[in-house]
Amino acid sequence: MSHDSKPRGVQSRSHKSPPWSLMKGEAMEEDLAEVLSNFSAEELAEQGEAAYERGDYEEARWFFEHALASYEDHNDHAGTAETLLQLGDLSRDEKDDKQAEQLYQRAFRIFEALGDAIGVAQSLANLGHMAHLRGGEKETRQLYRRAVEALVALGDRPEVALVFDRLGKIAQNQGDTWAARQFYECALEIEQALGNQAAVAQCLHRLGNIAYMEGRYVEARPIYERALETEKALGDRRGMAKSFGQLGNIAYRQRDYNQARTLLRRALEIFAALGERHGLAIVCQQLGIIAYEEDNLGEAYELYQKALEHFEAIDNQEGIARSLHRLGVITQVQEEYDLARRFYQRSLEIEESLGDHAGVASTLHQLGTLAQQRGEYDAARQLYERARGIYESISNPKGALQSLNQLGNLAHEQGDYATARAFYERGLAAAEELDDSEEIASSLINMGILAATEGDAASARQYFLKSLETVKGLRSPWEEMARRFLAELEKGEITG
């Protein structure tokens, strides 16, 4: 959430909690009042926080609302404001943006009256995020700037750096990388002034991650290298392993697989020496991806299996689901369709239980490709549409774009060229809006293949040439594919 795990200054005094019958409305009102009188507002807020972390929003709201009433009864303005922030986060996650914004505004007014700069900054940052969701970028920037100014006025203090770091993580998790970068840079500046080198390395990692997420790999590399040098000086082997891993990921993205393997194996060696299973699992997965892309399917399968074993050993359900998904991809390529479906179904069950919407959409999409390969076209279409719907609901335009393109491929395969063209055109427009060169190139190639299938060689050639130009110099696999299709077109070999 956008605040500490419990209201600032509050110490946990009890692990007791009101009985469930009260929450379900099975007790008389006077019984409810009597039982609640045995619990402090802080204890009720802690129970709400625990329920929120479990994803049980109904329970969380019940506790937060009763905590709020208790704080208000006792004229505890700081506690009231903190709980309003918590309820705002809950409403935001439940997609009730209007209510969330109203709650954040109430919290802001109280914090401002109290002269609580940290509370003011948290409220302003949350309001900035709500403005971001509404598309009000000018208002977003103004609110974030005010949040920064409120914290900067407090001076170079460790707790201020921590708040900047927390606000950065919130913005990053909500997809606002611009804001995340501003907050992380403020945190970095304070930690450098304080001489806290361990925190400096952590801030550099976060900034590197932002650049990596945005595809700015050339910029990300020296940031991670600075983090690595700091970690070496500190003797922070775990930090070094993470930096080697991230530098390996950058090399992978830049298609330098040899360097990627070298860096990832250095990370693997350190994680193994530390007995760090989570790190081992992540690196095994990344090495598996490289092996897969180089068509070393046997090696890729073994690496994904090792990743799965590490994740299972630490009961990391998200990692287990991801490993199962990748094993499904391998077995699908090997045409072991029944086994692939079982891997995907196991992955899907975990993703649904975790509320991992992006994971659910990805696995539904992959099940769609499996159904399409088996000629189950109606099932494939339904799966792609479900995946697209989820991607759109969580504001993941790139995922929705992939499902759009696959719906186009499905229509193309069935000979419905008009529908295929409509999907491809929508996909191209979406890719251009994202300014994603590789997705633009992919959409252009799809349209070129369709044109060639319809006998329009001139249009096909233009699409392939435009695709080639789009990714020129990026070492993209689409560049090689565009060249191959151009060659096949000249020979009259494209069949669609």
PAKOL-29362 format. One record per residue (C-alpha): x, y, z; residue number from 1. Coordinates in steps of 0.02 Angstrom, whole numbers, plus 50000, padded with zeros to 5 digits. Layout:
// PAKOL-29362
R; X; Y; Z; NUM
...
//
This chain:
// PAKOL-29362
R; 50000; 50000; 50000; 1
R; 50052; 50183; 49993; 2
R; 50099; 50194; 50176; 3
R; 50194; 50100; 50309; 4
R; 50135; 49925; 50357; 5
R; 50047; 50007; 50505; 6
R; 50015; 50188; 50556; 7
R; 50178; 50276; 50600; 8
R; 50227; 50264; 50782; 9
R; 50105; 50122; 50817; 10
R; 50169; 49963; 50896; 11
R; 50073; 49800; 50880; 12
R; 49996; 49759; 51047; 13
R; 49896; 49604; 51008; 14
R; 49863; 49468; 50882; 15
R; 49680; 49455; 50932; 16
R; 49545; 49490; 50805; 17
R; 49355; 49508; 50813; 18
R; 49259; 49347; 50774; 19
R; 49202; 49317; 50597; 20
R; 49018; 49314; 50648; 21
R; 49029; 49501; 50681; 22
R; 49098; 49535; 50508; 23
R; 48962; 49432; 50428; 24
R; 48826; 49530; 50515; 25
R; 48770; 49384; 50622; 26
R; 48787; 49476; 50787; 27
R; 48672; 49605; 50865; 28
R; 48727; 49786; 50850; 29
R; 48754; 49801; 51037; 30
R; 48862; 49644; 51035; 31
R; 48966; 49717; 50896; 32
R; 48993; 49879; 50993; 33
R; 49041; 49784; 51150; 34
R; 49168; 49673; 51063; 35
R; 49243; 49816; 50963; 36
R; 49271; 49913; 51123; 37
R; 49403; 49784; 51168; 38
R; 49506; 49829; 51015; 39
R; 49607; 49985; 50981; 40
R; 49597; 50077; 50816; 41
R; 49778; 50026; 50784; 42
R; 49736; 49842; 50806; 43
R; 49588; 49855; 50688; 44
R; 49697; 49943; 50559; 45
R; 49828; 49805; 50574; 46
R; 49696; 49673; 50541; 47
R; 49640; 49772; 50389; 48
R; 49818; 49782; 50326; 49
R; 49840; 49594; 50345; 50
R; 49678; 49561; 50251; 51
R; 49730; 49682; 50114; 52
R; 49896; 49595; 50092; 53
R; 49803; 49428; 50075; 54
R; 49692; 49505; 49941; 55
R; 49534; 49490; 50047; 56
R; 49465; 49662; 50009; 57
R; 49295; 49638; 50090; 58
R; 49375; 49595; 50256; 59
R; 49504; 49734; 50237; 60
R; 49369; 49865; 50208; 61
R; 49272; 49806; 50361; 62
R; 49423; 49826; 50474; 63
R; 49480; 49991; 50398; 64
R; 49308; 50070; 50413; 65
R; 49293; 50020; 50596; 66
R; 49471; 50081; 50628; 67
R; 49425; 50247; 50546; 68
R; 49270; 50265; 50655; 69
R; 49375; 50231; 50811; 70
R; 49509; 50357; 50762; 71
R; 49376; 50488; 50729; 72
R; 49290; 50453; 50895; 73
R; 49454; 50482; 50985; 74
R; 49499; 50637; 50881; 75
R; 49658; 50549; 50822; 76
R; 49684; 50651; 50664; 77
R; 49847; 50566; 50612; 78
R; 49769; 50394; 50626; 79
R; 49615; 50454; 50533; 80
R; 49721; 50518; 50388; 81
R; 49825; 50358; 50380; 82
R; 49667; 50252; 50372; 83
R; 49593; 50363; 50237; 84
R; 49749; 50327; 50135; 85
R; 49724; 50140; 50163; 86
R; 49542; 50149; 50111; 87
R; 49595; 50251; 49960; 88
R; 49717; 50116; 49907; 89
R; 49581; 49985; 49929; 90
R; 49457; 50084; 49822; 91
R; 49592; 50112; 49690; 92
R; 49628; 49926; 49680; 93
R; 49442; 49891; 49666; 94
R; 49437; 50013; 49517; 95
R; 49328; 50139; 49609; 96
R; 49438; 50284; 49556; 97
R; 49314; 50421; 49605; 98
R; 49300; 50360; 49784; 99
R; 49489; 50332; 49795; 100
R; 49522; 50511; 49743; 101
R; 49398; 50579; 49870; 102
R; 49480; 50478; 50010; 103
R; 49654; 50538; 49961; 104
R; 49591; 50717; 49959; 105
R; 49522; 50698; 50135; 106
R; 49687; 50625; 50195; 107
R; 49783; 50766; 50112; 108
R; 49681; 50901; 50198; 109
R; 49709; 50821; 50370; 110
R; 49897; 50795; 50343; 111
R; 49912; 50975; 50282; 112
R; 49823; 51040; 50437; 113
R; 49939; 50936; 50546; 114
R; 50094; 51000; 50456; 115
R; 50142; 50819; 50418; 116
R; 50255; 50837; 50265; 117
R; 50274; 50649; 50239; 118
R; 50086; 50621; 50246; 119
R; 50059; 50769; 50129; 120
R; 50185; 50696; 50006; 121
R; 50105; 50523; 50011; 122
R; 49933; 50598; 49980; 123
R; 49993; 50707; 49838; 124
R; 50082; 50560; 49757; 125
R; 49924; 50455; 49766; 126
R; 49821; 50598; 49693; 127
R; 49952; 50612; 49556; 128
R; 49927; 50430; 49514; 129
R; 49738; 50455; 49504; 130
R; 49765; 50601; 49386; 131
R; 49879; 50488; 49283; 132
R; 49739; 50359; 49269; 133
R; 49622; 50496; 49207; 134
R; 49747; 50548; 49075; 135
R; 49780; 50717; 49155; 136
R; 49968; 50717; 49129; 137
R; 49992; 50903; 49167; 138
R; 49899; 50884; 49332; 139
R; 49996; 50724; 49367; 140
R; 50164; 50810; 49348; 141
R; 50108; 50956; 49457; 142
R; 50051; 50842; 49598; 143
R; 50208; 50737; 49592; 144
R; 50313; 50895; 49593; 145
R; 50222; 50958; 49748; 146
R; 50252; 50789; 49831; 147
R; 50438; 50803; 49794; 148
R; 50446; 50982; 49858; 149
R; 50360; 50933; 50021; 150
R; 50491; 50800; 50054; 151
R; 50642; 50898; 49994; 152
R; 50599; 51033; 50120; 153
R; 50634; 50908; 50258; 154
R; 50817; 50896; 50208; 155
R; 50934; 50748; 50181; 156
R; 50861; 50626; 50307; 157
R; 50859; 50435; 50294; 158
R; 50671; 50426; 50322; 159
R; 50642; 50549; 50180; 160
R; 50746; 50440; 50063; 161
R; 50641; 50290; 50116; 162
R; 50480; 50382; 50073; 163
R; 50548; 50431; 49903; 164
R; 50596; 50250; 49874; 165
R; 50422; 50190; 49926; 166
R; 50335; 50318; 49814; 167
R; 50448; 50262; 49672; 168
R; 50396; 50081; 49695; 169
R; 50212; 50129; 49699; 170
R; 50228; 50229; 49537; 171
R; 50328; 50088; 49457; 172
R; 50199; 49957; 49505; 173
R; 50062; 50065; 49431; 174
R; 50158; 50083; 49267; 175
R; 50205; 50267; 49285; 176
R; 50390; 50251; 49251; 177
R; 50417; 50439; 49230; 178
R; 50361; 50471; 49409; 179
R; 50456; 50320; 49474; 180
R; 50617; 50387; 49399; 181
R; 50593; 50558; 49481; 182
R; 50565; 50481; 49652; 183
R; 50711; 50359; 49638; 184
R; 50827; 50499; 49582; 185
R; 50778; 50601; 49735; 186
R; 50811; 50450; 49847; 187
R; 50981; 50424; 49762; 188
R; 51031; 50605; 49788; 189
R; 50993; 50596; 49974; 190
R; 51082; 50428; 49999; 191
R; 51236; 50495; 49909; 192
R; 51237; 50648; 50021; 193
R; 51223; 50536; 50174; 194
R; 51361; 50422; 50112; 195
R; 51250; 50269; 50124; 196
R; 51332; 50163; 49989; 197
R; 51222; 50010; 50011; 198
R; 51068; 50117; 49983; 199
R; 51154; 50204; 49836; 200
R; 51178; 50034; 49752; 201
R; 50994; 49992; 49782; 202
R; 50937; 50158; 49707; 203
R; 51048; 50129; 49555; 204
R; 50969; 49958; 49534; 205
R; 50795; 50034; 49538; 206
R; 50843; 50167; 49410; 207
R; 50922; 50034; 49300; 208
R; 50762; 49932; 49311; 209
R; 50659; 50082; 49253; 210
R; 50772; 50109; 49102; 211
R; 50765; 49921; 49066; 212
R; 50575; 49919; 49077; 213
R; 50567; 50061; 48952; 214
R; 50682; 49969; 48832; 215
R; 50822; 50097; 48854; 216
R; 50957; 49963; 48867; 217
R; 51104; 50074; 48818; 218
R; 51059; 50191; 48962; 219
R; 51025; 50049; 49084; 220
R; 51194; 49964; 49062; 221
R; 51306; 50099; 49142; 222
R; 51181; 50118; 49286; 223
R; 51195; 49933; 49327; 224
R; 51384; 49942; 49305; 225
R; 51392; 50083; 49434; 226
R; 51287; 49977; 49552; 227
R; 51404; 49830; 49523; 228
R; 51561; 49932; 49563; 229
R; 51480; 49995; 49724; 230
R; 51431; 49818; 49773; 231
R; 51606; 49753; 49740; 232
R; 51678; 49889; 49853; 233
R; 51553; 49841; 49989; 234
R; 51582; 49654; 49967; 235
R; 51396; 49635; 49934; 236
R; 51396; 49469; 49841; 237
R; 51206; 49457; 49829; 238
R; 51200; 49630; 49754; 239
R; 51339; 49583; 49633; 240
R; 51242; 49430; 49577; 241
R; 51088; 49537; 49544; 242
R; 51191; 49660; 49443; 243
R; 51274; 49523; 49340; 244
R; 51100; 49453; 49309; 245
R; 51030; 49619; 49251; 246
R; 51181; 49653; 49140; 247
R; 51154; 49478; 49067; 248
R; 50973; 49522; 49032; 249
R; 51027; 49679; 48940; 250
R; 51149; 49579; 48833; 251
R; 51007; 49457; 48796; 252
R; 50892; 49600; 48743; 253
R; 51030; 49664; 48629; 254
R; 51044; 49490; 48552; 255
R; 51220; 49462; 48617; 256
R; 51185; 49287; 48681; 257
R; 51365; 49240; 48716; 258
R; 51394; 49388; 48830; 259
R; 51223; 49360; 48909; 260
R; 51268; 49181; 48952; 261
R; 51436; 49232; 49025; 262
R; 51359; 49364; 49138; 263
R; 51212; 49255; 49190; 264
R; 51329; 49111; 49235; 265
R; 51429; 49227; 49347; 266
R; 51267; 49272; 49434; 267
R; 51224; 49087; 49445; 268
R; 51391; 49046; 49528; 269
R; 51368; 49178; 49662; 270
R; 51187; 49131; 49698; 271
R; 51240; 48948; 49712; 272
R; 51378; 48991; 49835; 273
R; 51253; 49091; 49938; 274
R; 51122; 48955; 49929; 275
R; 51002; 49086; 49861; 276
R; 50868; 48980; 49779; 277
R; 50761; 49123; 49715; 278
R; 50909; 49199; 49624; 279
R; 50956; 49027; 49555; 280
R; 50779; 49003; 49491; 281
R; 50773; 49172; 49403; 282
R; 50942; 49147; 49318; 283
R; 50899; 48969; 49265; 284
R; 50741; 49037; 49184; 285
R; 50837; 49170; 49089; 286
R; 50968; 49045; 49030; 287
R; 50824; 48934; 48977; 288
R; 50751; 49073; 48872; 289
R; 50917; 49096; 48782; 290
R; 50932; 48908; 48751; 291
R; 50752; 48907; 48684; 292
R; 50785; 49051; 48565; 293
R; 50939; 48961; 48500; 294
R; 50831; 48805; 48470; 295
R; 50919; 48705; 48607; 296
R; 50753; 48638; 48668; 297
R; 50825; 48497; 48774; 298
R; 50939; 48617; 48869; 299
R; 50798; 48742; 48887; 300
R; 50683; 48608; 48960; 301
R; 50814; 48556; 49087; 302
R; 50844; 48736; 49141; 303
R; 50658; 48770; 49162; 304
R; 50644; 48609; 49264; 305
R; 50786; 48669; 49377; 306
R; 50699; 48837; 49397; 307
R; 50538; 48746; 49443; 308
R; 50629; 48641; 49574; 309
R; 50705; 48797; 49654; 310
R; 50539; 48888; 49658; 311
R; 50452; 48735; 49732; 312
R; 50585; 48722; 49867; 313
R; 50544; 48898; 49928; 314
R; 50357; 48883; 49890; 315
R; 50362; 49031; 49770; 316
R; 50194; 49009; 49685; 317
R; 50219; 49147; 49558; 318
R; 50385; 49071; 49504; 319
R; 50309; 48897; 49497; 320
R; 50172; 48961; 49381; 321
R; 50298; 49048; 49269; 322
R; 50407; 48892; 49256; 323
R; 50257; 48782; 49216; 324
R; 50206; 48905; 49081; 325
R; 50378; 48898; 49001; 326
R; 50381; 48708; 49009; 327
R; 50214; 48714; 48919; 328
R; 50291; 48819; 48781; 329
R; 50436; 48696; 48759; 330
R; 50323; 48543; 48751; 331
R; 50205; 48634; 48634; 332
R; 50348; 48668; 48512; 333
R; 50395; 48485; 48527; 334
R; 50214; 48444; 48478; 335
R; 50180; 48357; 48644; 336
R; 50012; 48445; 48650; 337
R; 49929; 48348; 48792; 338
R; 50079; 48376; 48905; 339
R; 50087; 48559; 48856; 340
R; 49903; 48582; 48899; 341
R; 49932; 48503; 49070; 342
R; 50076; 48622; 49105; 343
R; 49971; 48772; 49052; 344
R; 49821; 48717; 49155; 345
R; 49928; 48697; 49312; 346
R; 50003; 48869; 49280; 347
R; 49831; 48945; 49253; 348
R; 49762; 48873; 49416; 349
R; 49902; 48953; 49515; 350
R; 49888; 49120; 49425; 351
R; 49701; 49127; 49457; 352
R; 49726; 49086; 49641; 353
R; 49855; 49225; 49655; 354
R; 49747; 49352; 49565; 355
R; 49888; 49369; 49437; 356
R; 49785; 49444; 49296; 357
R; 49932; 49469; 49178; 358
R; 49986; 49289; 49205; 359
R; 49810; 49225; 49176; 360
R; 49797; 49323; 49013; 361
R; 49967; 49260; 48953; 362
R; 49922; 49078; 48987; 363
R; 49749; 49096; 48908; 364
R; 49834; 49168; 48754; 365
R; 49955; 49021; 48748; 366
R; 49811; 48897; 48768; 367
R; 49733; 48986; 48620; 368
R; 49887; 48953; 48513; 369
R; 49881; 48771; 48567; 370
R; 49697; 48757; 48519; 371
R; 49735; 48840; 48352; 372
R; 49875; 48717; 48316; 373
R; 49753; 48575; 48348; 374
R; 49623; 48650; 48232; 375
R; 49505; 48697; 48375; 376
R; 49469; 48867; 48300; 377
R; 49315; 48918; 48401; 378
R; 49403; 48876; 48565; 379
R; 49558; 48971; 48507; 380
R; 49456; 49126; 48464; 381
R; 49370; 49124; 48633; 382
R; 49535; 49106; 48724; 383
R; 49615; 49249; 48628; 384
R; 49465; 49360; 48662; 385
R; 49470; 49319; 48848; 386
R; 49656; 49358; 48853; 387
R; 49630; 49522; 48761; 388
R; 49489; 49572; 48878; 389
R; 49597; 49544; 49031; 390
R; 49745; 49637; 48956; 391
R; 49633; 49785; 48918; 392
R; 49558; 49782; 49093; 393
R; 49731; 49794; 49173; 394
R; 49793; 49927; 49049; 395
R; 49919; 49813; 48966; 396
R; 49913; 49873; 48785; 397
R; 50059; 49766; 48728; 398
R; 49975; 49607; 48787; 399
R; 49811; 49659; 48705; 400
R; 49908; 49693; 48545; 401
R; 49979; 49517; 48543; 402
R; 49804; 49444; 48559; 403
R; 49741; 49558; 48420; 404
R; 49879; 49497; 48305; 405
R; 49842; 49316; 48348; 406
R; 49657; 49341; 48310; 407
R; 49715; 49407; 48142; 408
R; 49824; 49254; 48115; 409
R; 49677; 49142; 48158; 410
R; 49563; 49228; 48032; 411
R; 49702; 49221; 47903; 412
R; 49725; 49034; 47932; 413
R; 49539; 49008; 47907; 414
R; 49539; 49105; 47744; 415
R; 49441; 49254; 47813; 416
R; 49557; 49384; 47741; 417
R; 49446; 49536; 47771; 418
R; 49435; 49498; 47957; 419
R; 49621; 49460; 47964; 420
R; 49661; 49627; 47883; 421
R; 49549; 49720; 48006; 422
R; 49638; 49640; 48155; 423
R; 49811; 49673; 48080; 424
R; 49768; 49855; 48048; 425
R; 49708; 49877; 48226; 426
R; 49867; 49792; 48285; 427
R; 49976; 49907; 48181; 428
R; 49886; 50061; 48247; 429
R; 49909; 50000; 48426; 430
R; 50094; 49964; 48396; 431
R; 50120; 50138; 48323; 432
R; 50032; 50215; 48473; 433
R; 50152; 50120; 48586; 434
R; 50298; 50175; 48476; 435
R; 50363; 49996; 48486; 436
R; 50476; 49965; 48336; 437
R; 50474; 49775; 48351; 438
R; 50285; 49764; 48365; 439
R; 50266; 49883; 48218; 440
R; 50383; 49773; 48116; 441
R; 50286; 49616; 48167; 442
R; 50119; 49694; 48115; 443
R; 50191; 49750; 47948; 444
R; 50256; 49574; 47914; 445
R; 50084; 49502; 47953; 446
R; 50006; 49623; 47829; 447
R; 50139; 49583; 47701; 448
R; 50107; 49396; 47713; 449
R; 49920; 49427; 47696; 450
R; 49947; 49536; 47542; 451
R; 50059; 49401; 47465; 452
R; 49927; 49268; 47501; 453
R; 49798; 49374; 47409; 454
R; 49916; 49391; 47261; 455
R; 49961; 49574; 47290; 456
R; 50150; 49557; 47276; 457
R; 50180; 49745; 47258; 458
R; 50093; 49785; 47423; 459
R; 50178; 49637; 47508; 460
R; 50347; 49702; 47454; 461
R; 50310; 49875; 47524; 462
R; 50256; 49803; 47691; 463
R; 50414; 49697; 47705; 464
R; 50527; 49843; 47657; 465
R; 50441; 49956; 47783; 466
R; 50462; 49822; 47917; 467
R; 50646; 49807; 47874; 468
R; 50669; 49995; 47888; 469
R; 50577; 50002; 48055; 470
R; 50700; 49887; 48145; 471
R; 50856; 49930; 48048; 472
R; 51009; 49925; 48161; 473
R; 50914; 49855; 48311; 474
R; 50978; 49675; 48290; 475
R; 50796; 49622; 48292; 476
R; 50738; 49449; 48235; 477
R; 50604; 49539; 48133; 478
R; 50741; 49612; 48023; 479
R; 50799; 49438; 47975; 480
R; 50619; 49382; 47951; 481
R; 50579; 49530; 47837; 482
R; 50733; 49490; 47730; 483
R; 50680; 49308; 47719; 484
R; 50504; 49352; 47663; 485
R; 50569; 49475; 47535; 486
R; 50680; 49337; 47463; 487
R; 50535; 49214; 47461; 488
R; 50423; 49344; 47380; 489
R; 50547; 49367; 47238; 490
R; 50546; 49179; 47211; 491
R; 50357; 49169; 47224; 492
R; 50371; 49051; 47373; 493
R; 50259; 49137; 47501; 494
R; 50105; 49033; 47532; 495
R; 50036; 49127; 47682; 496
//
